[in-house]
Amino acid sequence: MDTQTLTYIIVGITFALYIGIAIWAKAGTTDDFYVAGHHVPPLANGMATAADWMSAASFISMAGLISFMGRDGAMYLMGWTGGYVLLALLLAPYLRKFGQFTVPDFVGDRYYSDAARTVAVICALFVSFTYVAGQMRGVGIVFSRFLEVDIMTGVLIGMSIVFFYAVLGGMKGITYTQVAQYCVLIFAFMVPAIFISILMTGNPVPQLGFGAELADGSGYLLDKLDGISTELGFGEYTAGNKSTIDMFCIVAALMVGTAGLPHVIVRFFTVPKVSDARLSAGYALVLIAILYTTAPAVASFARLNLIDTVSNAEYQATPEWFKNWEAIDLIAWRDKNGDGKIQYTAGNAFEGKPDFRDEGKGASGERLLRNENGPSDNELYIDQDIMVLANPEIADLPNWVVALVVAGGLAAALSTAAGLLLVISTSVAHDLFKKMLLPNITDKQELMFARMAVAIAVLIAGYFGINPPGFVAQVVAFAFGLAASTFFPIILMGIFYKRMNKEGAISGMLTGLVFTSLYIIYFKFINPDASNGENWWFGVSPEGAGTIGMALNFVVAYVVSQFTNAPPKDVQDMIERIRVPRG
C-alpha cells in the first residue's frame, strides 16, 4: 500500500479517536471546561501534560535544530526539561493549593487588583498566540507534504479538528484526548528511531546507538559526523559555536519560561489533591524524557543520512523523497556551477529564504527560483523543520512507518494547540468577562463566552499557521522568553515574598513584557541584519532575551514594592496558607 493511502488511514483513525474522546468527555460545567472538575488522576495528568508540552517544536523541529546546530542544539533539551524541575519544586503544588482556574486568577487575587489581572491576561494572550503560531505551522507542514494539499488547506483541516474537541470538551475533553495523543506521538517518534538505530549501528536503543560504532565499520557515528561536517565547511558537529553567556541565557529563558507557561501551569489545577500536582509533574518529566533523550540520536541519524544521500549526488538520480519535499517548497536547489550535482556546503544557497514562485526548469532539471544566489558555493536550501518527518523516507523505511510519523507530528501539534486555545478562552471568558466586565453572568453564559473565545482564537491561530513568523522551534522559543520575563518572577515572588504588592507586580510584568517583545521584534523583524551578535545586549541573542527581561522584572518589581504600601494582612495570611502544600 502506498504512503499516502496509509497516511489517510492512520491519520483518519487517530482523528476519529480524538473526536470520540471529545464527545465522551463533553464538558457540562465551567469547572469541567476550565479544570476538568479537579478529577484527573496524576498518571493521566502526567501523560496529558507531556502531550501538551511536546508540541510541534519538540516532535518536528527540535531534532531538526540539533541536526543543523550540532552540540549547540542541546540548549533546547536542557532548557525544556530543566523547567519541569523548577515547576515541580517551586510552583505546581502551591498553585494547586491556591485552587483557582488560571494564572491570571492567581495574579488577580494574590495582588488584589483587577489591573494586575488585566496585565496577566495580556501576557497570557501574548505568550499563547506566539506559541500557537508554531503549532499551526507544524500542522501545515505535515498536511502539505503527506496529504498533498497546500499549507492553507492543511491548516484549515487542523483548525477544524482542534476547534471541535476544544469547544466541545474544554479541559476535560482536551485532557483525555491528550492522553491518547501522547501514546500516538511517542510511539510514532520511537519506532523510526529504533529502526534507524538498528540499521545504522546494530543497536536497538537509539540513546546508545547515538554513541556507538556504525554497522558498516566506518567508525563511531559522531566521529564520522564530525569529519564529514568539517569537510563540507560546517565545523565539527560536536563542537559548540555559541558564546557561554548566550548559551546560559537561552537555557535559562527556556527553563524559566517552561515554569511560567500558562497552558502548562493550568494542568496542575486539574488534579484532585496538592500532592497529586507534584506527582503528576514527576510523571510528566519521565514521559517527556523518553522523547528528549532520543532526539539527539534522531538528529544525528538524519544528518548523516541526509549528507550521504544528497551531497555531491546527481540531481536526476536523487530519490523520490527529495523531489517530494522540493515540490512543496521545503527543499530548494540551484545548480550554480552547472555540473548537474548537488553541492551541499556551509553557507546560504540563496539570499535569505528562497522565493518559491516557479520560473520554470533549469538546465539540470532543478526548479528555478526568483531569489538571487547566495554568497556561498552552497547550492542546497533545506527547511530544518522537515528533518524528523523526512527521516524515515531518507532511511528508506517501510511506508507504514512514514505514515505513523505523520500521525505523531499531528498529535504533537494539535495537543499543544488545544491547550493553548483553552488558555486563551479562559483568559477571555473567566478572567476578563466573569471577573471584571460582567461579574453577574451565569455559568452557562460564561461557558458560551469561553466557546466563542476558542472559535476566535482558532481563526487567529490559523492565520499564523498560514503566515508563520519563523521556524517552529524559533517561534516557540520566543514564547518561552515572554513567559520567563512576565509570569515566572511575579508567581515566584507572589508565593515566597509576602511583601510583594500589586504595584510591584504590575510594573515588573510590564517591564518584562515590553523589553522582551521589543528586543525580539527589533532583532528578528525590524532589523534582522543587526542580529549578528555584535549588536546584541551583552552578547545575548533574541532567543535568550527572556532571561534579561526576567532579571529586569525581578529588579523593578522588588524596588517598586519597597517604595509602595505592603499588601493587606488577609493577602499575607493567604500566602502563608498557600506555602503549606497540603490538603
C-alpha positions in Angstrom: 0.0 0.0 0.0 1.4 3.4 -0.9 2.4 6.1 1.7 -0.5 8.5 1.0 -3.2 5.8 1.4 -1.6 4.6 4.6 -1.3 8.2 5.9 -5.0 8.7 5.2 -5.9 5.5 7.1 -3.7 6.1 10.1 -4.4 9.8 10.5 -8.1 9.1 10.0 -8.1 6.5 12.8 -6.3 8.8 15.2 -8.6 11.8 14.4 -11.7 9.6 14.9 -10.2 8.6 18.3 -9.7 12.2 19.3 -13.2 13.2 18.3 -14.8 10.2 20.0 -13.0 11.0 23.3 -14.2 14.6 23.0 -17.8 13.5 22.7 -17.4 11.1 25.6 -15.8 13.7 27.8 -18.1 16.6 26.9 -17.9 19.5 29.4 -21.2 20.4 31.1 -20.0 23.0 33.6 -17.4 25.7 33.8 -15.5 23.5 36.3 -15.3 20.8 33.7 -14.4 23.2 30.9 -11.6 25.0 32.8 -10.0 22.4 35.1 -11.7 19.0 34.3 -13.6 19.2 37.6 -10.3 18.7 39.5 -10.8 14.9 38.9 -7.9 13.9 36.7 -5.6 11.2 38.2 -1.9 12.0 38.5 -0.7 9.5 35.8 -3.3 10.6 33.3 -2.5 14.2 34.0 1.2 13.5 33.6 0.5 11.9 30.2 -1.7 14.9 29.2 0.9 17.3 30.4 3.6 15.6 28.4 1.4 15.7 25.3 0.5 19.3 26.0 4.2 20.0 26.4 5.7 18.0 23.5 4.4 20.3 20.8 5.3 20.6 17.1 8.6 22.2 18.3 9.5 19.0 20.3 8.4 16.4 17.8 9.0 18.1 14.4 11.5 20.9 14.9 13.8 20.1 17.9 15.7 17.3 16.2 15.9 19.4 13.1 17.5 22.2 15.1 20.1 19.8 16.6 20.8 18.3 13.1 21.8 21.8 11.9 23.3 23.2 15.1 25.1 20.2 16.5 26.0 20.5 20.1 24.5 23.9 20.5 21.1 22.4 19.9 21.4 20.8 23.3 20.3 24.0 24.9 16.8 23.2 23.9 17.0 19.8 25.6 18.4 21.2 28.8 16.1 24.2 29.0 12.8 22.4 28.2 13.4 19.5 30.6 15.0 21.5 33.4 12.0 23.8 33.5 9.9 20.9 34.8 12.2 20.5 37.8 11.5 24.2 38.6 7.8 23.7 38.1 7.5 20.7 40.3 9.6 22.2 43.2 8.7 25.8 43.2 5.2 26.4 41.6 2.9 23.4 40.9 1.9 22.3 44.5 1.5 25.9 45.7 -0.7 26.9 42.7 -2.8 23.8 43.2 -3.2 24.8 46.9 -4.5 28.2 45.7 -7.3 26.3 43.9 -8.4 28.6 41.1 -8.7 28.2 37.3 -6.0 30.2 35.7 -2.7 32.1 36.1 -4.4 35.5 35.8 -6.8 34.2 38.5 -3.8 33.7 40.8 -2.3 37.1 39.9 -5.5 39.0 40.3 -6.3 37.5 43.7 -2.7 37.4 45.0 -2.2 41.1 44.0 -5.7 42.2 45.0 -6.0 44.1 41.7 -8.1 44.0 38.5 -5.3 46.0 36.9 -2.8 43.2 37.7 -5.3 40.6 36.4 -5.6 42.6 33.2 -1.9 42.7 32.6 -1.7 39.0 33.3 -4.4 38.4 30.7 -2.5 40.4 28.2 0.7 38.5 28.9 -1.1 35.1 28.7 -2.6 36.1 25.3 0.9 37.3 24.1 2.5 34.0 25.1 -0.2 31.7 23.9 -0.7 33.3 20.5 3.1 33.3 19.9 3.3 29.7 20.9 0.3 28.6 18.9 1.8 30.1 15.7 4.5 27.4 15.9 1.9 24.6 16.2 -0.2 25.7 13.3 3.0 26.0 11.1 3.7 22.4 12.1 0.2 21.2 11.1 0.6 23.0 7.8 3.9 21.4 7.0 2.7 17.9 7.8 -0.5 18.1 5.8 1.0 19.9 2.8 3.6 17.1 2.3 1.8 13.9 3.2 -1.8 14.6 2.2 -0.6 16.6 -0.9 -2.7 19.7 -0.1 -1.5 23.2 0.1 -0.5 24.6 3.5 -3.6 26.7 3.8 -5.8 23.7 3.3 -3.8 21.7 5.8 -4.1 24.4 8.5 -7.8 24.6 7.9 -8.2 20.9 8.5 -6.1 21.1 11.7 -8.2 24.1 12.9 -11.4 22.2 12.4 -10.3 19.2 14.4 -8.9 21.3 17.3 -12.0 23.6 17.3 -14.3 20.5 17.6 -12.7 18.9 20.7 -11.6 22.2 22.4 -15.0 23.8 22.1 -17.0 20.6 23.0 -14.9 19.1 25.8 -12.9 22.0 27.2 -10.2 20.9 29.6 -12.0 17.7 30.3 -12.1 16.7 26.7 -8.6 18.0 26.0 -7.1 16.1 28.9 -8.2 12.7 27.8 -7.6 13.5 24.1 -4.0 14.4 25.1 -3.6 11.1 26.9 -4.3 9.4 23.5 -2.2 11.9 21.7 0.8 11.1 24.0 0.5 7.4 23.1 0.4 8.2 19.4 3.2 10.7 19.3 5.7 8.8 21.5 5.1 5.6 19.5 5.5 7.5 16.2 8.7 9.1 17.4 10.3 5.9 18.8 9.5 3.4 16.1 11.6 5.0 13.3 14.3 5.9 15.8 14.7 2.2 16.8 14.5 1.1 13.2 17.2 3.5 12.1 19.4 2.8 15.1 19.4 -0.9 14.2 20.1 -0.2 10.6 23.0 2.2 11.2 24.6 0.9 14.4 23.1 -2.5 15.1 21.9 -1.2 18.5 18.1 -1.2 19.0 18.3 1.5 21.7 18.7 4.9 20.0 20.2 6.6 23.1 23.0 4.0 23.0 23.3 3.9 19.2 23.9 7.6 19.3 27.4 6.9 20.7 28.0 3.6 19.0 30.1 2.4 16.1 28.5 2.3 12.7 27.4 -1.1 11.4 29.5 -0.6 8.2 32.7 -0.4 10.3 33.5 3.2 9.2 34.0 4.3 12.8 31.8 5.9 15.5 28.7 7.8 14.4 29.7 11.2 16.0 33.3 10.9 14.8 32.1 10.3 11.2 29.7 13.3 11.5 32.5 15.5 12.8 34.7 14.5 9.9 32.1 15.0 7.2 30.8 18.2 8.6 34.3 19.7 8.7 35.0 18.5 5.2 31.9 20.4 4.0 32.8 23.5 5.8 30.2 23.3 8.6 32.6 22.9 11.5 32.7 19.9 13.9 29.2 18.6 14.7 30.1 18.1 18.4 31.8 21.5 18.8 29.9 24.5 20.3 29.8 27.8 18.4 27.6 29.9 20.7 29.2 32.1 23.5 28.8 30.9 27.1 26.7 33.9 28.1 24.3 33.4 25.2 24.0 29.7 25.8 23.4 30.3 29.5 20.7 32.9 28.8 18.9 30.8 26.3 18.8 27.8 28.6 17.7 29.9 31.5 14.9 31.6 29.4 13.7 28.1 28.3 13.8 26.7 31.8 12.1 29.6 33.5 9.7 30.1 30.6 8.7 26.4 31.0 7.8 27.1 34.6 5.9 30.2 33.6 3.9 28.9 30.6 0.2 29.3 31.4 -1.0 26.3 29.4 1.4 24.1 31.4 0.6 25.6 34.8 -3.1 25.2 34.3 -2.6 21.4 34.0 -1.8 21.3 37.7 -5.2 22.8 38.6 -6.9 19.6 37.3 -5.7 17.0 39.8 -7.7 16.2 43.0 -5.0 16.9 45.6 -2.0 19.1 46.1 0.3 16.1 46.4 -1.0 14.9 43.1 0.3 18.1 41.4 3.9 17.3 42.3 3.4 13.6 41.4 1.9 14.4 38.0 4.9 16.8 37.3 7.2 13.8 38.1 5.3 11.5 35.7 5.4 14.2 33.0 9.1 14.7 33.3 9.8 10.9 32.9 7.4 10.6 30.0 8.9 13.7 28.3 12.5 12.3 28.8 11.7 9.3 26.6 11.4 11.6 23.6 14.0 14.2 24.7 16.8 11.6 25.2 16.0 10.1 21.8 16.0 13.4 19.9 19.8 13.9 19.7 20.1 10.4 18.2 17.4 11.0 15.6 19.1 14.3 14.8 22.5 12.7 14.2 21.0 9.8 12.2 19.0 12.2 10.0 22.0 14.5 9.4 24.4 11.7 8.4 21.8 10.0 6.1 21.0 13.4 4.5 24.6 14.2 3.7 25.3 10.7 2.4 22.2 10.8 0.2 22.4 14.3 -1.4 25.9 15.7 -1.1 27.6 15.6 -4.5 24.7 13.4 -5.8 23.4 13.6 -9.4 20.2 15.6 -9.2 18.4 13.3 -11.7 19.3 10.3 -9.5 18.0 11.8 -6.3 15.4 9.6 -4.5 11.7 10.3 -4.6 11.6 11.9 -1.1 13.9 14.7 -2.2 11.6 15.7 -5.1 8.5 15.3 -2.9 9.8 17.9 -0.4 11.1 20.1 -3.2 7.6 20.1 -4.8 6.1 21.7 -1.6 8.9 24.3 -1.3 10.7 22.9 1.8 13.8 21.9 -0.2 15.3 24.0 -2.9 18.3 23.5 -5.2 20.0 25.7 -7.8 22.8 24.4 -9.9 25.3 27.3 -9.6 28.2 25.6 -11.3 26.2 23.7 -13.9 27.6 20.3 -13.2 24.2 18.6 -12.5 25.3 17.7 -9.0 24.0 18.9 -5.6 26.8 20.8 -3.9 26.0 20.9 -0.2 28.4 23.0 1.8 28.3 25.7 4.5 26.6 29.0 3.7 23.3 30.2 2.2 22.3 28.9 -1.1 20.0 31.9 -1.7 19.9 35.5 -0.5 17.7 34.9 2.6 14.9 32.3 2.1 14.2 31.3 -1.5 11.1 32.7 -3.1 9.2 29.7 -4.2 7.4 31.1 -7.2 8.2 28.9 -10.2 10.2 30.3 -13.1 10.5 27.1 -14.9 13.1 24.4 -15.1 16.9 24.8 -15.2 19.3 23.0 -17.5 19.9 20.4 -14.8 16.2 19.9 -14.2 16.1 21.9 -11.0 13.3 24.4 -10.2 14.4 28.0 -10.8 13.6 30.4 -8.0 13.3 34.1 -8.0 15.7 34.9 -5.2 19.3 35.7 -6.1 22.1 33.2 -5.5 23.6 33.3 -2.0 27.1 34.5 -1.4 28.5 30.9 -0.9 29.1 27.9 -3.1 26.3 26.0 -1.4 23.5 25.0 -3.8 21.0 23.4 -1.4 18.4 25.0 0.9 16.7 22.7 3.5 13.9 23.8 5.8 15.1 22.4 9.1 11.5 21.6 10.2 11.4 18.7 7.8 14.2 16.6 9.3 12.1 14.3 11.6 9.3 14.0 9.0 11.7 13.2 6.2 13.9 10.9 8.3 12.0 7.6 7.7 11.9 8.4 3.9 15.7 9.2 3.8 16.4 5.9 5.6 14.1 4.1 3.2 11.9 2.7 6.0 8.5 1.0 5.2 5.6 3.2 4.2 3.6 2.5 7.3 6.4 4.0 9.4 6.3 7.2 7.3 2.5 7.4 7.8 2.9 6.8 11.6 5.3 9.7 11.9 2.8 11.9 10.2 0.1 10.9 12.8 2.6 11.6 15.5 3.6 15.0 14.2 -0.1 16.0 14.0 -0.8 14.6 17.5 2.1 16.7 18.9 0.9 19.9 17.2 -2.8 19.5 17.8 -2.4 18.6 21.5 -0.4 21.7 22.3 -2.6 23.9 20.2 -5.7 22.7 22.1 -4.1 23.5 25.4 -3.1 27.0 24.3 -6.5 27.7 22.9 -8.1 26.8 26.2 -5.8 29.2 28.0 -6.8 31.9 25.6 -10.5 31.1 26.1 -10.3 31.0 29.9 -8.3 34.2 30.0 -11.0 36.0 28.0 -14.2 34.3 29.4 -13.2 33.8 33.0 -10.6 36.4 33.8 -11.8 39.2 31.6 -15.6 38.8 31.5 -16.5 36.9 34.6 -14.0 38.5 37.0 -14.1 42.1 35.7 -16.5 43.1 32.9 -19.6 41.0 33.6 -19.3 39.6 37.1 -23.0 38.6 37.3 -23.2 36.3 34.3 -24.3 32.7 34.9 -22.1 29.6 34.4 -24.0 28.9 31.2 -23.2 32.3 29.8 -19.6 32.1 30.9 -19.3 28.7 29.1 -20.8 30.3 26.0 -18.2 33.2 26.1 -15.4 30.6 26.6 -16.5 28.6 23.5 -16.8 31.8 21.4 -13.3 32.8 22.5 -12.0 29.4 21.3 -13.6 30.0 18.0 -12.0 33.4 17.5 -8.6 32.1 18.8 -8.7 29.2 16.3 -9.1 31.7 13.4 -6.2 33.9 14.6 -4.1 30.7 15.1 -4.9 29.6 11.6 -3.7 33.0 10.2 -0.3 32.5 11.9 -0.1 28.9 10.6 -0.6 30.2 7.0 1.7 33.2 7.6 4.4 31.9 10.0 6.9 34.3 11.5 9.7 31.7 11.6 10.8 28.1 12.2 8.6 26.2 14.6 11.2 26.0 17.4 12.3 29.6 16.9 8.7 30.9 17.3 8.2 28.7 20.4 11.5 29.9 21.9 10.1 33.4 21.7 7.0 32.3 23.6 9.2 30.9 26.4 11.1 34.2 26.6 7.9 36.1 27.0 6.7 33.6 29.7 10.0 33.9 31.5 10.0 37.6 31.6 6.4 38.1 32.6 4.9 35.3 34.7 7.7 33.4 36.5 9.0 36.3 38.6 5.6 37.5 39.8 4.4 34.0 40.5 7.5 33.1 42.4 7.6 36.3 44.4 3.9 36.0 44.9 4.4 32.7 46.7 7.6 33.3 48.6 7.7 37.0 49.2 4.8 38.4 51.3 5.9 42.0 50.9 5.4 41.8 47.1 2.4 44.1 46.2 0.3 44.9 43.3 2.3 48.0 42.2 5.5 45.8 42.1 3.8 43.0 40.2 2.2 45.3 37.5 5.4 47.3 36.9 7.5 44.1 36.8 5.3 42.3 34.3 5.0 45.3 32.0 8.8 45.8 32.1 9.5 42.2 31.2 6.8 42.1 28.5 7.8 45.4 26.8 11.6 44.8 26.9 11.5 41.2 25.7 8.9 41.9 23.0 10.8 44.9 21.7 14.2 43.1 21.8 12.8 40.1 19.8 10.8 42.3 17.3 13.7 44.6 16.6 16.4 41.9 16.0 14.1 39.4 14.3 11.7 41.5 12.3 12.7 45.2 12.1 16.4 45.0 11.7 17.4 41.3 11.2 20.7 42.3 9.6 21.8 43.6 13.0 21.2 40.2 14.6 24.8 39.0 14.1 26.0 39.0 17.8 27.8 42.3 17.7 24.7 44.5 18.4 23.1 42.2 21.0 23.0 43.4 24.6 25.8 41.6 26.5 26.1 39.2 23.5 22.6 37.7 24.2 20.6 36.6 21.2 16.8 37.3 20.9 16.1 33.7 21.9 17.8 34.4 25.3 16.2 37.9 25.8 13.7 36.4 28.2 16.5 36.0 30.8 17.3 39.7 30.7 13.6 40.5 30.7 13.2 38.2 33.7 16.0 39.9 35.6 14.5 43.3 34.9 11.1 42.1 36.1 12.6 40.9 39.4 14.5 44.1 40.0 11.7 46.5 39.0 9.1 44.5 41.0 11.2 44.4 44.1 12.2 48.1 44.0 8.7 49.3 43.4 7.3 47.1 46.1 9.8 48.6 48.6 8.5 52.2 47.9 4.8 51.4 48.0 2.4 50.1 50.6 2.6 46.5 51.8 -0.2 44.1 50.8 -3.3 43.8 53.1 -3.0 41.4 56.0 -5.6 39.0 54.6 -3.5 38.6 51.4 -0.3 38.0 53.5 -2.3 35.3 55.5 -3.4 33.7 52.2 0.3 33.4 51.2 1.1 31.7 54.5 -1.7 29.1 53.8 -0.5 28.6 50.2 3.0 27.9 51.3 2.0 24.7 53.1 1.4 22.3 50.2 -1.1 20.0 51.9 -4.8 19.4 51.7 
